[in-house]
Amino acid sequence: MTQTTYFNAQLFDGLHDGFTANSWFTVDDESGKLTATGTGDAPVSDQQVDLHDQYVTPGFMNCHVHLGSNAHQLAAGKRSETEVTLLGLQNLQDLLKSGVTYVRNLSSHYDVDIKLRDAQPVYGFKAPHVVASGRAMSATG
C-alpha cells in the first residue's frame, strides 16, 4: 500500500469553524481514502506533496442535477441514447473537476444515470458518486 502525504495546507475539515493552517493529511493511493491528518510537521510517506498554503475542503454535494441535459440548450430537441450518455459522462467529469464528489440526479432519458452509475466501477472512469433516479415520472392529464 503506497501513501501520499499532502502538507502545508489550509484545511477545512467540517468539524471546526474556519480553516486550520499548516495542516497535513495522508491518503491511501489505492483507495483514495484519508488515513491520517494533523498539523505541523508531516510524517514521512511514499510521496510528499507541498500544497504551498492552498485551501483544501471536502468534496461538495450537488443534490439537483440532470446529467443528460445541457443547460445551454434547454430546447435542444430529442437526443439519441448515445448522445445523452456522452453528455452525461461529460457532465459527471465537469462536476468532479469543480469539486463535486456526490450528485443526486433528477431524471434522465434512457435511464442513462443508472447505467453510468453502474458502469463506473466496471470501467473505472472518474466520476462523482451518483444517486440515480432513472426516467422522469409525472401525472397524466
GROMACS elastic network, one bead per residue, 0.5 to 0.9 nm:
[ bonds ]
;  ai    aj funct       b0    kb
    1    28     6  0.70361   500
    1    29     6  0.73651   500
    1    30     6  0.70696   500
    2    27     6  0.86864   500
    2    28     6  0.62726   500
    2    29     6  0.57094   500
    2    30     6  0.72973   500
    2    45     6  0.79494   500
    2    46     6  0.59571   500
    2    47     6  0.81562   500
    3    26     6  0.65718   500
    3    27     6  0.55494   500
    3    29     6  0.52897   500
    3    30     6  0.82510   500
    3    35     6  0.86591   500
    3    45     6  0.59106   500
    3    46     6  0.54325   500
    3    47     6  0.65518   500
    3    48     6  0.88584   500
    4    25     6  0.83895   500
    4    26     6  0.55668   500
    4    27     6  0.53485   500
    4    28     6  0.67114   500
    4    29     6  0.65609   500
    4    44     6  0.89231   500
    4    45     6  0.59870   500
    4    46     6  0.58937   500
    4    48     6  0.57687   500
    4    49     6  0.73470   500
    5    24     6  0.68498   500
    5    25     6  0.56327   500
    5    27     6  0.63303   500
    5    36     6  0.88773   500
    5    42     6  0.73071   500
    5    43     6  0.74322   500
    5    44     6  0.74522   500
    5    45     6  0.61173   500
    5    46     6  0.78887   500
    5    47     6  0.62542   500
    5    49     6  0.62386   500
    5    50     6  0.86398   500
    6     9     6  0.75385   500
    6    23     6  0.84505   500
    6    24     6  0.54482   500
    6    25     6  0.54653   500
    6    26     6  0.62544   500
    6    27     6  0.80809   500
    6    42     6  0.80622   500
    6    47     6  0.84892   500
    6    48     6  0.59688   500
    6    50     6  0.59986   500
    6    51     6  0.65802   500
    7    22     6  0.72021   500
    7    23     6  0.60125   500
    7    25     6  0.66106   500
    7    26     6  0.86319   500
    7    39     6  0.85309   500
    7    40     6  0.86417   500
    7    41     6  0.81977   500
    7    42     6  0.62822   500
    7    48     6  0.74895   500
    7    49     6  0.62732   500
    7    50     6  0.52125   500
    7    51     6  0.59846   500
    7    52     6  0.80449   500
    7    53     6  0.84265   500
    8    21     6  0.76583   500
    8    23     6  0.57014   500
    8    24     6  0.62599   500
    8    39     6  0.86283   500
    8    40     6  0.82614   500
    8    41     6  0.88816   500
    8    42     6  0.85567   500
    8    49     6  0.86443   500
    8    50     6  0.58523   500
    8    51     6  0.54927   500
    8    52     6  0.57025   500
    8    53     6  0.52667   500
    8    54     6  0.76972   500
    9    20     6  0.80368   500
    9    21     6  0.63562   500
    9    22     6  0.54520   500
    9    24     6  0.62954   500
    9    25     6  0.88384   500
    9    50     6  0.78981   500
    9    51     6  0.56152   500
    9    52     6  0.66634   500
    9    54     6  0.53605   500
    9    55     6  0.60220   500
    9    56     6  0.67129   500
   10    19     6  0.56010   500
   10    20     6  0.54574   500
   10    22     6  0.62578   500
   10    23     6  0.61197   500
   10    24     6  0.87117   500
   10    51     6  0.88102   500
   10    53     6  0.57771   500
   10    54     6  0.58653   500
   10    56     6  0.60972   500
   10    57     6  0.87228   500
   11    18     6  0.84357   500
   11    19     6  0.51033   500
   11    20     6  0.50785   500
   11    21     6  0.66060   500
   11    22     6  0.80833   500
   11    23     6  0.60273   500
   11    24     6  0.79725   500
   11    54     6  0.84611   500
   11    55     6  0.59609   500
   11    57     6  0.62575   500
   12    15     6  0.79681   500
   12    16     6  0.75304   500
   12    17     6  0.80018   500
   12    18     6  0.63683   500
   12    20     6  0.64389   500
   12    55     6  0.76213   500
   12    56     6  0.61817   500
   12    57     6  0.50391   500
   12    58     6  0.73312   500
   13    16     6  0.66895   500
   13    17     6  0.87537   500
   13    18     6  0.87039   500
   13    19     6  0.76817   500
   13    20     6  0.82846   500
   13    56     6  0.84479   500
   13    57     6  0.65066   500
   13    58     6  0.67322   500
   14    17     6  0.73394   500
   14    18     6  0.84532   500
   14    57     6  0.81736   500
   14    58     6  0.77848   500
   16    19     6  0.77394   500
   16    20     6  0.83783   500
   17    20     6  0.87838   500
   19    55     6  0.79817   500
   19    56     6  0.86588   500
   19    57     6  0.89446   500
   20    23     6  0.62526   500
   20    39     6  0.79365   500
   21    39     6  0.75022   500
   21    40     6  0.87563   500
   21    53     6  0.78266   500
   22    38     6  0.86574   500
   22    39     6  0.55789   500
   22    40     6  0.57371   500
   22    41     6  0.83639   500
   22    53     6  0.73664   500
   23    37     6  0.74711   500
   23    38     6  0.57323   500
   23    40     6  0.63816   500
   23    41     6  0.85515   500
   23    42     6  0.81473   500
   23    53     6  0.89027   500
   24    36     6  0.83983   500
   24    37     6  0.56842   500
   24    38     6  0.53964   500
   24    39     6  0.57556   500
   24    40     6  0.74705   500
   24    41     6  0.79756   500
   24    42     6  0.59230   500
   24    43     6  0.86505   500
   25    34     6  0.69209   500
   25    35     6  0.76121   500
   25    36     6  0.56183   500
   25    38     6  0.63863   500
   25    39     6  0.85361   500
   25    42     6  0.78603   500
   26    33     6  0.84637   500
   26    34     6  0.57255   500
   26    35     6  0.55703   500
   26    36     6  0.51913   500
   26    37     6  0.63330   500
   26    42     6  0.87776   500
   26    43     6  0.84851   500
   26    45     6  0.80010   500
   27    30     6  0.86873   500
   27    31     6  0.81906   500
   27    32     6  0.59012   500
   27    33     6  0.54788   500
   27    35     6  0.56393   500
   27    36     6  0.74332   500
   28    31     6  0.56943   500
   28    32     6  0.53170   500
   28    33     6  0.55228   500
   28    34     6  0.63531   500
   28    35     6  0.64386   500
   29    32     6  0.52946   500
   29    33     6  0.76986   500
   30    33     6  0.82144   500
   31    34     6  0.87914   500
   34    37     6  0.76194   500
   37    42     6  0.87723   500
   38    41     6  0.84245   500
   38    42     6  0.74993   500
   39    42     6  0.72427   500
   42    45     6  0.88995   500
   42    48     6  0.88948   500
   44    47     6  0.79476   500
   44    48     6  0.74140   500
   45    48     6  0.65772   500
   50    53     6  0.82009   500
   51    54     6  0.55412   500
   51    55     6  0.83326   500
   57    60     6  0.83842   500
   57    99     6  0.88361   500
   58    99     6  0.83547   500
   58   101     6  0.87032   500
   59    96     6  0.88061   500
   59    99     6  0.55607   500
   59   100     6  0.54935   500
   59   101     6  0.50761   500
   59   102     6  0.75665   500
   60    98     6  0.87770   500
   60    99     6  0.58845   500
   60   101     6  0.57379   500
   60   102     6  0.67195   500
   60   103     6  0.87861   500
   61    99     6  0.86356   500
   61   100     6  0.55454   500
   61   101     6  0.61818   500
   61   103     6  0.57734   500
   61   104     6  0.82007   500
   62    65     6  0.67865   500
   62    95     6  0.87010   500
   62   100     6  0.66763   500
   62   101     6  0.82844   500
   62   102     6  0.63722   500
   62   104     6  0.64884   500
   62   105     6  0.87090   500
   63   102     6  0.79368   500
   63   103     6  0.54969   500
   63   105     6  0.71381   500
   63   106     6  0.85324   500
   63   131     6  0.89458   500
   64   103     6  0.72484   500
   64   104     6  0.57423   500
   64   105     6  0.60070   500
   64   106     6  0.62462   500
   65    68     6  0.89659   500
   65    69     6  0.87208   500
   65   103     6  0.69075   500
   65   104     6  0.62956   500
   65   106     6  0.59706   500
   65   107     6  0.84722   500
   66    69     6  0.55042   500
   66    70     6  0.81592   500
   66    88     6  0.82027   500
   66    91     6  0.87978   500
   66   104     6  0.86110   500
   66   105     6  0.54999   500
   66   106     6  0.56367   500
   66   107     6  0.63009   500
   66   108     6  0.64697   500
   66   113     6  0.87660   500
   67    70     6  0.80502   500
   67    84     6  0.82042   500
   67    85     6  0.86013   500
   67    87     6  0.71317   500
   67    89     6  0.77121   500
   67    90     6  0.85813   500
   67    91     6  0.59271   500
   67    92     6  0.70550   500
   67   105     6  0.65053   500
   67   106     6  0.81988   500
   67   107     6  0.80991   500
   67   108     6  0.67057   500
   67   112     6  0.82305   500
   67   113     6  0.67716   500
   68    83     6  0.84257   500
   68    85     6  0.67824   500
   68    86     6  0.82495   500
   68    87     6  0.57062   500
   68    89     6  0.84656   500
   68    91     6  0.78510   500
   68   107     6  0.82737   500
   68   108     6  0.55137   500
   68   109     6  0.69309   500
   68   112     6  0.73016   500
   68   113     6  0.77020   500
   69    72     6  0.88251   500
   69    73     6  0.79162   500
   69    74     6  0.76498   500
   69    84     6  0.74265   500
   69    87     6  0.70845   500
   69    88     6  0.73948   500
   69    91     6  0.85099   500
   69   108     6  0.78060   500
   70    73     6  0.54299   500
   70    74     6  0.66176   500
   70    76     6  0.84331   500
   70    87     6  0.75828   500
   70    91     6  0.84220   500
   71    74     6  0.57896   500
   72    75     6  0.88527   500
   72    76     6  0.88780   500
   73    76     6  0.50840   500
   73    77     6  0.87657   500
   74    77     6  0.83325   500
   76    79     6  0.79680   500
   79    82     6  0.79650   500
   79    83     6  0.58265   500
   79    84     6  0.62175   500
   79   109     6  0.88486   500
   80    83     6  0.51666   500
   80    84     6  0.62719   500
   80    85     6  0.85694   500
   80   110     6  0.89994   500
   81    84     6  0.51151   500
   81    85     6  0.60386   500
   81    86     6  0.86070   500
   81   109     6  0.74736   500
   81   110     6  0.62930   500
   81   112     6  0.76968   500
   82    85     6  0.50624   500
   82    86     6  0.61656   500
   82    87     6  0.85309   500
   83    86     6  0.51914   500
   83    87     6  0.60582   500
   83    88     6  0.84342   500
   84    87     6  0.51060   500
   84    88     6  0.59675   500
   84    89     6  0.85727   500
   84   108     6  0.81850   500
   84   109     6  0.72033   500
   84   110     6  0.81619   500
   84   112     6  0.71000   500
   85    89     6  0.61394   500
   85    90     6  0.85868   500
   85   110     6  0.88038   500
   85   112     6  0.58857   500
   85   113     6  0.81812   500
   85   115     6  0.86602   500
   85   116     6  0.76366   500
   86    89     6  0.50966   500
   86    90     6  0.61532   500
   86    91     6  0.85305   500
   87    90     6  0.50797   500
   87    91     6  0.60592   500
   87    92     6  0.85846   500
   88    91     6  0.50342   500
   88    92     6  0.61467   500
   88    93     6  0.86735   500
   88   108     6  0.88662   500
   88   112     6  0.73913   500
   88   113     6  0.73079   500
   88   116     6  0.78664   500
   89    92     6  0.50910   500
   89    93     6  0.62978   500
   89    94     6  0.86430   500
   89   116     6  0.73651   500
   89   127     6  0.80712   500
   90    93     6  0.51574   500
   90    94     6  0.61248   500
   90    95     6  0.85679   500
   91    94     6  0.50408   500
   91    95     6  0.60721   500
   91    96     6  0.85921   500
   92    95     6  0.51253   500
   92    96     6  0.62359   500
   92    97     6  0.86978   500
   92   100     6  0.89619   500
   92   103     6  0.87585   500
   92   126     6  0.82713   500
   92   127     6  0.55338   500
   92   128     6  0.65469   500
   92   130     6  0.89610   500
   93    96     6  0.50956   500
   93    97     6  0.61950   500
   93    98     6  0.86806   500
   93   125     6  0.89550   500
   93   126     6  0.68952   500
   93   127     6  0.58327   500
   93   128     6  0.78898   500
   94    97     6  0.51248   500
   94    98     6  0.63157   500
   94    99     6  0.89417   500
   94   100     6  0.87748   500
   94   127     6  0.89916   500
   95    98     6  0.51558   500
   95    99     6  0.65967   500
   95   100     6  0.52714   500
   95   101     6  0.75998   500
   95   102     6  0.89656   500
   95   103     6  0.86140   500
   95   127     6  0.80614   500
   95   128     6  0.73964   500
   96    99     6  0.52478   500
   96   101     6  0.58821   500
   96   102     6  0.85987   500
   96   126     6  0.78716   500
   96   127     6  0.61397   500
   96   128     6  0.58538   500
   97   100     6  0.72931   500
   98   101     6  0.89662   500
  100   103     6  0.73397   500
  100   128     6  0.66201   500
  101   127     6  0.75086   500
  101   129     6  0.61067   500
  101   130     6  0.87269   500
  102   127     6  0.87807   500
  102   128     6  0.50126   500
  102   130     6  0.60860   500
  102   131     6  0.78877   500
  103   128     6  0.65786   500
  103   129     6  0.62259   500
  103   130     6  0.50946   500
  103   131     6  0.62044   500
  103   132     6  0.84473   500
  104   129     6  0.85461   500
  104   130     6  0.59379   500
  104   132     6  0.62473   500
  104   133     6  0.79338   500
  105   108     6  0.77188   500
  105   113     6  0.70475   500
  105   130     6  0.70064   500
  105   131     6  0.61483   500
  105   132     6  0.52390   500
  105   133     6  0.61184   500
  105   134     6  0.82322   500
  106   131     6  0.89155   500
  106   132     6  0.72155   500
  106   133     6  0.57980   500
  106   134     6  0.76807   500
  106   135     6  0.83466   500
  106   136     6  0.75143   500
  107   111     6  0.77929   500
  107   112     6  0.89668   500
  107   113     6  0.77841   500
  107   132     6  0.76872   500
  107   133     6  0.55268   500
  107   134     6  0.52812   500
  107   137     6  0.83125   500
  108   111     6  0.57384   500
  108   112     6  0.60646   500
  108   113     6  0.62588   500
  108   114     6  0.88419   500
  108   132     6  0.87817   500
  108   133     6  0.76743   500
  108   134     6  0.57460   500
  108   135     6  0.51889   500
  108   136     6  0.67819   500
  109   112     6  0.62721   500
  109   113     6  0.83705   500
  109   134     6  0.73557   500
  109   135     6  0.56030   500
  109   136     6  0.77889   500
  110   113     6  0.83718   500
  110   115     6  0.88148   500
  110   134     6  0.75165   500
  110   135     6  0.67086   500
  111   114     6  0.54457   500
  111   115     6  0.64101   500
  111   116     6  0.87910   500
  111   132     6  0.84611   500
  111   133     6  0.78633   500
  111   135     6  0.55624   500
  112   116     6  0.59770   500
  112   117     6  0.84074   500
  112   132     6  0.88725   500
  112   134     6  0.70910   500
  112   135     6  0.85364   500
  113   116     6  0.52135   500
  113   117     6  0.60658   500
  113   118     6  0.85819   500
  113   130     6  0.76098   500
  113   131     6  0.82976   500
  113   132     6  0.54946   500
  113   133     6  0.72582   500
  113   134     6  0.62562   500
  113   135     6  0.88647   500
  114   117     6  0.51404   500
  114   118     6  0.61700   500
  114   119     6  0.85274   500
  114   130     6  0.82414   500
  114   131     6  0.82379   500
  114   132     6  0.54100   500
  114   133     6  0.72095   500
  114   134     6  0.60788   500
  115   118     6  0.51879   500
  115   119     6  0.59720   500
  115   120     6  0.86419   500
  116   120     6  0.60985   500
  116   130     6  0.84866   500
  117   120     6  0.55955   500
  117   121     6  0.79646   500
  117   127     6  0.85963   500
  117   129     6  0.74696   500
  117   130     6  0.58271   500
  117   131     6  0.78830   500
  117   132     6  0.73356   500
  118   121     6  0.67235   500
  118   122     6  0.73855   500
  119   122     6  0.51740   500
  119   123     6  0.59617   500
  119   124     6  0.78726   500
  119   125     6  0.84713   500
  120   123     6  0.54300   500
  120   124     6  0.52558   500
  120   125     6  0.56422   500
  120   126     6  0.73404   500
  120   127     6  0.72200   500
  121   124     6  0.51544   500
  121   125     6  0.76400   500
  122   125     6  0.85893   500
  124   127     6  0.87922   500
  127   130     6  0.81777   500
  133   136     6  0.77246   500
